[in-house]
Amino acid sequence: KGVAYKNYSNMIRVLAAGIFILHGGALSSFAFTSPAVPTAPFPQTNIATTATRRQYSVNPFEDETSDQRKERMKLVREVQKTFYSDEVGVYPAQFGVYSNLLTYRASWTELPGFQHVMNVTDPDYANMLMRCVSSSRPWYFGHVYLPEGADGDEYNYRLERGSDAPLIGALMQVSDYKLLDDGDVSVVVQALGRFMVIDSIQSSPYGIANVEMLPDQEMVDHYFEEAEDTAATFDFALNDDARGAACAGAVADAGTWRDYEFQDATLDGNDGKNLPPVANFDVNAASSVNTNADGVVHAAIEEYLSQSPSNMVHSECSIDIDGPDIATEEDAIDAEFQLWCELDNLAKILTKLNPKANTEMPIPTQILGLLPADKDGRSWPKGFKLSRYTRKMSNVYSILEKTSNLQLNRDEPDQLKAVEGYPRLRRARRLSYTVWALLDTILGDDYIKEEDRVTKQQILEMNSTTARLKIALLRVRQINETLQQVLESKN
């Protein structure tokens, strides 16, 4: 009887712990901290580190040993499997609208193309992420910036139009996760693209919202002519909203390239500490994308136009492509070219400042991989250094593969550079975000005039690839001017 009572008592304790963890993580006080962004090779800045704390009952298992805790958590995980067994995840987006998307709000902004490890200790968000990863892949959730010190439950900061809360966020993907022995969750997350909250379903204890993906103006404009032609000739068209159809095509284009643009990242033996902040390309996905992209985009345009106007609940595309100041594809490519020229100047100045590092390129290879191969009919300035370096690295890889016994990752060069056939607008868009992985490591806002400073949220809310490239170009020029003054003072 004593043994039976002891087992029964332990079962009650385990179930109690399970219930606490399902609804609140571990059993004492908790803090949610900002993500563990790697400090190398290019750390991010301007990430708030304030913590929001929630108090829970005292942990009744404080005196247990490490082995006892592991055994208890093993049983708790079994309870969790049952609790989360009915999760179905996020249904595929319809014309760029994701319904009932779990939404994570925090005091930093996620930019598309970036990835990092988050160690989640807040019980409510741990519960949210457990719901996310307990469904079938892909594991999507939303991330929306919440100003530091603001309370998402307050009326002024609810995810609703008219409130003070930002409504532009990022669609996030969990690439890998690990359940920790203390009840916390460690996840590798990747920021896939921008969205706008169009309906708030729930604000507490975490957000649930309907969101609309936001392609850039240039991409919508790119598909507008095809959408207009299809609306005029498609036998089954029930509406003539060419702009909405072009938006649907642009969203479909992003979806077809997603697997290529975001190679799966895992929590390695170092818990992701070696994870680069910019996602790698997945070379294995490139061939299927190249052959399917155009067909997928056209099918999305036709499907959008085949909707009856009375059924188009989310029919209006939020991206404006009318007006004299709207950027075009050529504007984006021109801004991309100018940015590369200024980055080349930056590389030269950094090399002069640190001559001992002349065997290394100060521009990270993941950004260099976006350097246009054909320059789109333009000519690089005399003495342009970056293209010579990329050719040199390709030759180095080739020689090493042929002459050395080193165990090289044969796909590594292709993981860092854009594959042939990668659309130039997507290439320019990716650069407009990921270039900040470099810029934030060289010169902080303290060295930038206050009127010229730009926040990550402002960058995310820009609807144009061209606008983001131009603001990055301005920052690089400011950095170059400052570093040139330092160089001249040394001489």
C-alpha positions in Angstrom: 0.0 0.0 0.0 2.9 2.3 0.9 4.4 1.8 -2.6 1.0 2.3 -4.3 0.4 5.5 -2.3 3.9 6.8 -3.1 3.3 6.1 -6.9 -0.1 7.7 -6.7 1.4 10.7 -4.9 4.1 11.1 -7.5 1.5 10.8 -10.3 -0.5 13.6 -8.8 2.7 15.7 -8.5 3.6 15.0 -12.1 0.2 15.9 -13.4 0.1 19.1 -11.4 3.5 20.0 -12.8 2.2 19.2 -16.3 -0.8 21.4 -15.9 1.3 24.2 -14.6 3.8 23.8 -17.5 1.0 23.5 -20.1 -0.4 26.8 -18.9 2.6 28.5 -17.6 6.0 26.8 -18.2 8.0 26.1 -15.0 6.6 26.7 -11.6 8.4 29.7 -10.2 8.9 33.2 -11.6 9.8 33.6 -15.2 11.2 36.2 -17.6 10.9 36.5 -21.3 14.2 37.6 -22.8 15.0 38.9 -26.3 16.4 36.4 -28.7 19.9 35.1 -28.4 21.3 36.8 -31.5 24.8 35.5 -32.3 27.6 38.0 -31.7 29.5 36.7 -34.8 30.0 37.1 -37.6 27.7 40.1 -37.8 25.7 40.8 -34.6 22.5 42.9 -34.6 22.0 46.0 -32.6 19.0 48.0 -31.3 17.4 44.9 -29.8 15.7 45.7 -26.5 16.6 43.5 -23.6 14.0 44.5 -21.1 12.1 41.6 -19.5 8.4 41.2 -18.8 8.0 39.0 -15.7 5.1 36.9 -14.6 4.9 35.5 -11.1 3.7 32.0 -10.4 3.4 29.8 -7.3 6.6 28.6 -5.6 8.1 25.5 -7.2 7.3 22.5 -5.0 10.2 20.6 -6.6 13.0 22.9 -5.6 14.9 20.2 -3.7 14.8 17.6 -6.4 18.0 16.4 -8.0 18.9 17.0 -11.6 18.1 13.3 -12.4 14.8 13.6 -10.7 13.9 16.7 -12.6 14.8 15.1 -15.9 12.6 12.1 -15.1 9.7 14.4 -14.0 10.1 16.5 -17.2 10.0 13.3 -19.3 6.6 12.5 -17.8 5.5 16.1 -18.3 6.4 15.9 -22.0 4.1 12.9 -22.3 1.3 14.9 -20.8 2.0 17.8 -23.2 1.9 15.5 -26.2 -1.7 14.6 -25.3 -2.6 18.2 -24.6 -1.3 19.5 -28.0 -2.3 16.5 -30.1 -5.2 18.3 -31.8 -3.1 21.2 -33.1 -3.5 21.6 -36.9 -1.2 24.5 -37.6 -1.7 27.3 -40.1 -3.7 26.5 -43.2 -2.2 27.6 -46.5 -2.6 31.3 -47.2 -5.5 32.3 -49.5 -4.3 35.1 -51.8 -1.7 36.0 -49.1 -4.0 35.9 -46.1 -3.2 33.7 -43.2 -6.1 33.1 -40.8 -5.8 32.6 -37.0 -2.0 33.0 -37.0 -0.4 32.7 -33.6 1.3 36.0 -32.9 4.4 36.8 -30.9 4.8 40.4 -29.7 8.2 41.6 -28.4 10.3 44.7 -28.1 12.4 44.1 -31.2 11.7 44.0 -35.0 12.4 41.0 -37.2 13.6 41.6 -40.7 13.0 39.1 -43.6 16.0 37.0 -44.4 17.4 36.9 -40.9 17.4 33.9 -38.5 18.4 33.4 -34.9 17.9 31.3 -31.8 15.2 32.3 -29.3 15.2 30.9 -25.8 11.7 31.3 -24.6 11.0 31.3 -20.9 7.8 33.2 -20.8 5.1 30.5 -20.0 2.5 32.0 -22.3 4.8 32.2 -25.3 6.3 28.8 -24.5 2.7 27.5 -24.7 2.2 29.3 -28.0 5.3 27.9 -29.6 4.5 24.4 -28.3 1.1 24.7 -30.1 3.0 25.8 -33.2 5.6 22.9 -33.3 3.0 20.3 -32.3 1.2 20.7 -35.7 2.5 19.5 -39.0 5.1 21.6 -40.9 5.5 24.3 -41.9 5.6 25.8 -38.4 4.5 29.4 -38.9 3.7 32.2 -36.5 3.7 35.9 -36.6 6.0 38.4 -35.0 4.9 42.0 -34.3 6.9 44.8 -32.6 5.6 46.0 -29.3 7.2 49.2 -28.1 9.3 48.8 -25.0 7.3 49.3 -21.8 4.0 49.0 -23.6 1.4 46.4 -22.6 -0.2 44.5 -25.4 -3.4 44.1 -23.3 -3.8 47.8 -23.0 -6.4 49.3 -25.4 -4.0 51.6 -27.0 -1.6 48.8 -28.0 -4.0 46.1 -29.1 -3.5 44.7 -32.6 -6.3 46.8 -34.0 -6.5 49.5 -36.6 -6.6 52.9 -34.9 -4.5 51.8 -31.9 -0.9 52.9 -31.3 0.4 49.4 -32.0 2.4 48.7 -35.1 0.4 46.4 -37.4 3.3 45.5 -39.8 5.1 42.4 -38.7 7.0 39.4 -40.0 5.9 35.9 -40.9 8.2 33.6 -38.9 9.1 30.0 -39.4 10.4 27.6 -36.7 13.2 25.6 -38.4 14.2 23.6 -35.3 13.3 23.4 -31.6 14.4 21.8 -28.4 12.4 21.3 -25.2 14.7 22.1 -22.3 14.7 20.3 -18.9 13.5 23.4 -17.1 10.3 23.7 -19.2 11.7 26.4 -21.5 11.7 26.1 -25.3 14.6 26.9 -27.5 13.7 27.5 -31.2 15.5 28.5 -34.4 13.3 31.0 -36.2 13.6 32.5 -39.6 11.8 35.7 -40.8 10.2 34.9 -44.2 8.3 38.1 -45.2 6.2 41.1 -44.2 2.6 41.1 -43.3 -0.1 43.5 -42.1 -2.6 42.6 -39.4 -6.1 42.9 -40.8 -8.1 41.4 -38.0 -7.2 40.7 -34.3 -8.8 37.5 -33.0 -7.1 37.4 -29.6 -4.8 39.7 -27.7 -4.1 37.8 -24.5 -2.2 35.8 -23.3 -0.7 35.9 -26.8 -2.0 37.2 -30.1 -4.0 35.4 -32.7 -4.7 37.4 -35.9 -5.6 37.3 -39.5 -2.7 38.8 -41.6 -2.1 39.7 -45.2 1.3 39.2 -46.7 2.8 42.3 -48.2 4.9 42.0 -51.4 6.9 45.1 -52.4 5.6 47.6 -54.9 8.1 46.7 -57.5 7.0 43.0 -57.5 3.3 43.9 -57.7 4.1 46.2 -60.6 6.1 43.5 -62.2 3.0 41.2 -62.4 0.5 44.0 -63.1 0.6 43.7 -66.9 0.2 40.0 -66.8 -2.7 40.4 -64.4 -4.4 43.0 -66.7 -4.0 40.7 -69.8 -5.3 37.7 -67.9 -8.3 39.7 -66.7 -9.1 40.7 -70.3 -8.7 37.2 -71.8 -9.5 34.7 -69.0 -12.8 33.0 -69.8 -13.6 32.3 -66.1 -12.7 35.8 -64.8 -15.5 37.0 -62.4 -13.8 40.3 -61.4 -11.4 42.7 -63.1 -9.2 43.7 -60.1 -5.9 43.5 -61.8 -4.0 45.1 -58.9 -5.3 42.5 -56.5 -4.5 39.7 -59.0 -0.9 41.1 -59.3 -0.6 41.1 -55.6 -1.7 37.5 -55.5 0.9 36.7 -58.2 3.6 38.5 -56.2 2.7 36.6 -53.0 2.7 33.3 -55.0 6.2 34.1 -56.3 7.5 34.6 -52.8 6.0 31.3 -51.8 7.6 29.4 -54.6 11.1 30.7 -53.7 10.7 30.3 -50.0 12.2 26.8 -49.7 15.2 28.0 -51.7 15.7 31.2 -49.8 15.6 29.5 -46.4 17.6 26.4 -45.9 16.6 24.5 -42.8 18.8 25.6 -39.8 19.2 23.4 -36.8 20.2 23.6 -33.1 23.6 22.1 -33.3 25.7 20.8 -30.3 26.3 24.5 -29.4 22.6 25.3 -29.2 22.8 27.3 -32.4 25.6 29.6 -31.3 27.3 29.1 -34.7 24.1 30.0 -36.6 24.7 32.9 -39.0 22.2 35.7 -38.7 21.3 35.5 -42.4 19.6 32.4 -43.8 21.5 30.3 -46.3 20.1 29.3 -49.7 19.0 25.7 -50.1 20.6 24.5 -53.4 18.6 21.3 -53.4 15.4 23.3 -53.8 16.6 25.5 -56.7 15.9 23.3 -59.7 12.2 22.6 -58.8 11.6 26.3 -58.2 13.1 27.4 -61.5 10.7 25.1 -63.4 7.6 25.8 -61.4 7.6 29.5 -60.5 6.0 31.0 -63.6 3.2 28.4 -63.7 2.4 28.9 -60.0 2.3 32.6 -60.3 -0.1 32.6 -63.3 -2.3 30.1 -61.6 -2.6 32.4 -58.6 -3.5 35.3 -60.8 -6.2 33.3 -62.5 -7.6 31.9 -59.2 -7.8 35.5 -57.8 -9.7 36.7 -60.9 -12.1 33.8 -60.8 -13.5 35.0 -57.4 -16.9 36.4 -57.4 -16.8 40.0 -56.1 -19.3 39.1 -53.4 -16.9 36.5 -52.0 -13.8 38.6 -52.0 -13.7 39.3 -48.2 -10.0 40.3 -48.3 -10.0 41.5 -51.9 -8.1 44.8 -51.6 -4.3 44.6 -52.1 -2.7 46.9 -49.5 0.2 47.9 -51.8 -0.3 51.0 -53.9 1.2 50.9 -57.4 -0.3 54.1 -58.7 1.1 57.6 -58.7 4.3 59.4 -59.9 6.5 58.5 -56.9 5.9 54.7 -57.1 9.2 52.8 -57.7 9.6 50.5 -60.6 11.7 47.4 -61.2 14.4 49.5 -62.9 14.5 51.9 -60.0 15.2 49.0 -57.7 17.9 47.5 -59.9 19.5 50.9 -60.3 19.5 51.5 -56.5 21.0 48.0 -56.0 23.8 48.8 -58.4 24.6 52.1 -56.6 24.6 50.3 -53.2 27.1 47.7 -54.5 29.4 50.5 -55.7 29.3 52.1 -52.3 29.8 48.8 -50.5 32.9 48.3 -52.7 34.2 51.6 -51.4 33.5 50.5 -47.9 35.5 47.3 -48.4 38.5 49.3 -49.7 38.4 51.6 -46.7 38.1 48.8 -44.2 41.0 47.0 -45.8 43.2 50.2 -45.6 42.2 50.6 -41.9 43.3 47.0 -41.2 45.9 46.0 -43.7 46.8 42.8 -41.8 43.4 41.4 -42.7 44.0 41.9 -46.5 43.5 38.2 -47.1 39.9 38.5 -45.9 37.0 40.2 -47.5 35.3 42.6 -44.9 32.0 42.1 -46.7 30.4 38.8 -45.4 30.1 36.1 -48.1 26.4 35.7 -47.5 25.9 39.3 -48.7 28.5 39.0 -51.4 26.5 36.0 -52.8 23.9 38.5 -53.9 26.3 40.4 -56.1 24.8 40.5 -59.6 26.7 38.4 -62.1 25.7 40.3 -65.2 25.2 43.8 -63.8 22.0 44.1 -65.9 23.8 45.9 -68.7 25.8 48.2 -66.4 29.5 48.4 -66.0 31.2 48.3 -62.6 33.4 51.3 -61.9 37.1 51.0 -62.6 38.9 49.2 -59.8 35.7 47.5 -58.5 37.0 44.9 -56.1 34.0 42.8 -55.0 33.5 41.0 -58.3 37.2 40.0 -58.4 37.0 38.6 -54.9 34.0 36.4 -55.7 35.7 35.0 -58.7 38.8 34.4 -56.6 36.8 32.5 -54.0 35.1 30.3 -56.7 38.6 29.4 -57.9 39.8 28.7 -54.4 36.9 26.2 -53.8 37.6 24.6 -57.2 41.3 24.1 -56.5 40.7 22.8 -53.0 38.2 20.2 -54.2 40.7 19.0 -56.8 44.0 19.0 -54.9 43.3 18.7 -51.2 42.1 16.0 -48.9 40.0 18.4 -46.8 36.4 17.3 -46.2 34.7 20.3 -47.8 31.0 20.9 -48.0 30.7 20.9 -51.8 27.4 22.9 -51.5 28.8 25.6 -49.4 29.6 28.1 -52.1 26.1 27.7 -53.6 24.5 28.1 -50.2 26.0 31.6 -50.0 25.4 32.8 -53.6 22.3 33.2 -55.6 21.6 30.5 -58.1 21.4 31.2 -61.8 17.8 32.2 -62.6 17.1 33.7 -59.3 14.9 36.7 -60.1 16.7 40.0 -59.9 13.9 41.7 -58.0 14.0 39.0 -55.3 17.8 39.4 -55.2 17.5 43.2 -54.7 14.8 42.7 -52.1 16.9 40.3 -50.1 19.9 42.6 -50.2 17.7 45.5 -49.0 17.1 43.7 -45.7 20.3 41.6 -45.2 22.7 44.4 -45.8 21.8 45.6 -42.3 23.6 42.5 -40.9 26.8 44.2 -42.0 25.9 47.9 -41.4 24.9 47.5 -37.8 28.3 46.0 -36.9 30.4 48.8 -38.4 28.9 52.0 -37.1 26.2 52.4 -34.5 23.5 55.1 -34.4 25.7 57.2 -32.0 27.8 58.1 -35.0 24.8 59.0 -37.2 22.9 62.3 -37.2 19.7 61.9 -35.4 17.7 63.1 -38.4 19.3 60.4 -40.5 18.7 57.5 -38.1 16.3 54.7 -39.1 14.8 52.0 -37.0 14.3 48.4 -37.9 10.6 48.9 -37.7 10.8 51.8 -40.2 12.7 49.5 -42.6 10.1 46.8 -42.2 7.3 49.2 -42.9 8.7 50.4 -46.2 6.6 49.1 -49.1 9.4 49.5 -51.7 12.6 47.6 -52.3 14.0 50.8 -53.8 13.3 52.8 -50.7 15.1 50.3 -48.5 18.1 50.1 -50.8 18.3 53.9 -50.9 18.2 54.2 -47.1 20.9 51.6 -46.9 22.9 53.5 -49.5 22.7 56.6 -47.4 23.9 54.7 -44.4 26.9 53.2 -46.2 27.9 56.7 -47.5 27.7 58.1 -44.0 29.8 55.2 -42.7 32.4 55.7 -45.5 32.6 59.4 -44.8 33.3 58.8 -41.1 35.8 56.0 -41.8 37.6 58.1 -44.4 38.1 60.8 -41.8 39.5 58.2 -39.4 41.8 57.0 -42.2 43.0 60.5 -43.0 43.7 61.2 -39.4 45.9 58.1 -39.1 47.9 59.3 -42.1 
